[in-house]
C-alpha cells in the first residue's frame, strides 16, 4: 500500500527546483534595481503609469462633467453678479436718502435756532380777547396741517395738535411756531437715524452679495481651466530608490570600517551610529 510520503516525496525535487528558480529571478530583479535603477524606472515605471492613467472613455466622461459643472457655475456667477449690482443700486439709493434726511434736519435746526433767537426777544403785547385766541388757534391748526402736508409730522402728532393734547392754542404764534419747529426737527433727526441704519444694513447686504459674486466668478474661471495632469505614481518610489542607491556606498564603507575596529571600539561605533 502506498503511503502519503511515497506519494509526495517524488515531487519534492521538482518543487525545490521551482522555488530555486523563483528565488533566482527575484535576486536578479533586485540586483538590476540596485545596479541599474534608471532602466527599471524607464521600463516598469512607464508600464505602471500607463496602467494607472484613465481610459479615453473615462477622460471623455470627466470632460463632459467638467463642462457641465462649469456651465452651472457660470450661470450661478451671472445671477450672483446681477444680485450684487441690484444690492449696490439699493445701497446708492440708501446713501441718497441719508443725505436728503441730513439736509432736511440741518434746515430744521437752522429754523429752530432762528425762532429761538426771536422768542428770546420781548413778544408784542396784544389784547387777549376771544377773537385773538380764535386767531391763534386757527394759525396753529393751519401750521400743523401744512407741516403734515410736507410730511414733517405724523398723523398722530397732527391729531394731538388739533385736539389740543399737550398744546395750548392760546400761546403767541411765535411760541407756537418754535414748539412746532422743534417737533419737526426731532422727527427729522429720528428719520435721519433710521435712514443711516437702513443704509448700513443695505451696505452689508451689498458687501455679502459682492463677495459671493467674486467667489462664484473665481470658481467659474477655475472650472473652465484645464485639469492638472496626474502625478506619476512612481515619483515617491523613484525618490526612495535614488536615496537608497545614494546611501548604499556610504553604508558599505561604514560597515567595513566598523568590522576593522577592535571589539570595544566596534561596539562604541555601533552605539554612536544608532
Beta strands, then each sheet from edge to edge (+ up, - down):
end
